[in-house]
Amino acid sequence: MSSSRIPFLVALVILAAISVAGCMSQETVLSGDDATEVLAYADPIADNLMQGFNEGNYTMYSRDFSPEMRQALDEAAFEQTREDVTSRIGLYESRSDPVVTETGEFVAVTYRATFEREDGVALRLVFEKDDPLHRLSGLWFNSPKLRS
């Protein structure tokens, strides 16, 4: 198996775990105070995460990871994922239009992100609802250029 596929497999495993949880209950869009409460912790985490991504700084990038995320996405996987993403769509520039959803035990924030060579990249951060530390449990980037 190619080592360049390992980060994608890690993301797929995380996505599968969240999807299985999603099969147990419907995804609901949160708004108003509920969404504002989630964005109060998700926005600074996204800022830090993407600054670490752009700088190639794994310590910064993984600062808010849950223990399971840190184990699944170690520094070598980060470097490979970063190389794959930046080679296709460049560095991260900005994000907007957050949509906050809830599924079972998880809450997710999906941003519309702009990278140097692609706009409209889905940047999705997933948290366990009952985690008072708001550690990142899932993360992925999705766009046409990344899927090609």
Phi, psi and omega in degrees: 000135181292136180294339178288343179270346183300312179300324179291324177293322177298313178298321179296319178297316179297316178298319179297319179297318179290323178295320177299317177297325179293333179291340182275340179205160182283149173278129182241133177281130177263147178218179177060222184298325180297314179293319180300320179297317179291316181295335179298328176258331183288320182299311178295326177294317178297318178302310181297314181304310185283333173294315177298322177300307182298323182276352184068030184256097183297323180300314178293313182303318187263006185308321185257015179289146168290163178304323180293320178293318181298322179289319182287327182239078180282182186298321179295318178294321177300312181299319180291316179297316180299317178298316179299315182291310184293329179290335181264317186233001177084194181277158177291140177242313184197173176215158179202181172050055180291139173241123182257127180230161180227134177219113179054241184270004186240152171234139183232149172237123178247120179258154169266111186253150175249129174246172185304322185242012177200136176253154176082022177288129176281119177249109187245124177246133183238136181231150170283132184303320187267013180271108182294342179273352179053050178280145181288123181256341181203150183204135168202158177249138180218130178194162178303318181292328179285334179276346183276000000 
